[in-house]
Amino acid sequence: MKKLIISLICTTTLLAAAATANAAKIGFAVDQGFGVTGQFDNINAFVGNDGISGDYIFEQGSFRKEIPFHYYIAGGAFIDWDDDKYGVRVPLGLTFPFATKWEAFGQVSPDLSYRDKQDDFKFSVSAALGLRYAF
């Protein structure tokens, strides 16, 4: 029940942020489980069934004109409530605009997490894939 309430609060916050952002994109992805993703200006946010994450995009750009992908580098944090861990991460991602206002994205995220139950730090790499629609 606690996870459901936190997920609903985070999803509502995501949707409210979309209404106030200059450039908002909303979609579905697999990151901390399956869930809702949003990009608001330079902020990536995700609420899923396994946890939540938020990242600030500090570098983004395009490759050459012939290459349809764009890249981004971000820094952020996550909470994984299934494994009782939280930590910081650095997502490295690619976006592919495949139709008007639609984009697919993928990212790999080296992260450093802390597990409460085991009282230890762990370095790992996670990945995410998703689709977003721009409003």
LINVEN-V251130 format. One record per helix or strand of 2 or more residues. SS is the DSSP state (hx for helix, st for strand). FROM is the first residue (numbers start at 1). TO is the last residue. If there is no record, write none. Layout:
ss/from/to
SS/FROM/TO
SS/FROM/TO
This chain:
ss/from/to
hx/2/20
st/24/30
st/34/40
st/43/48
st/51/62
st/69/80
st/85/99
st/102/115
st/120/134
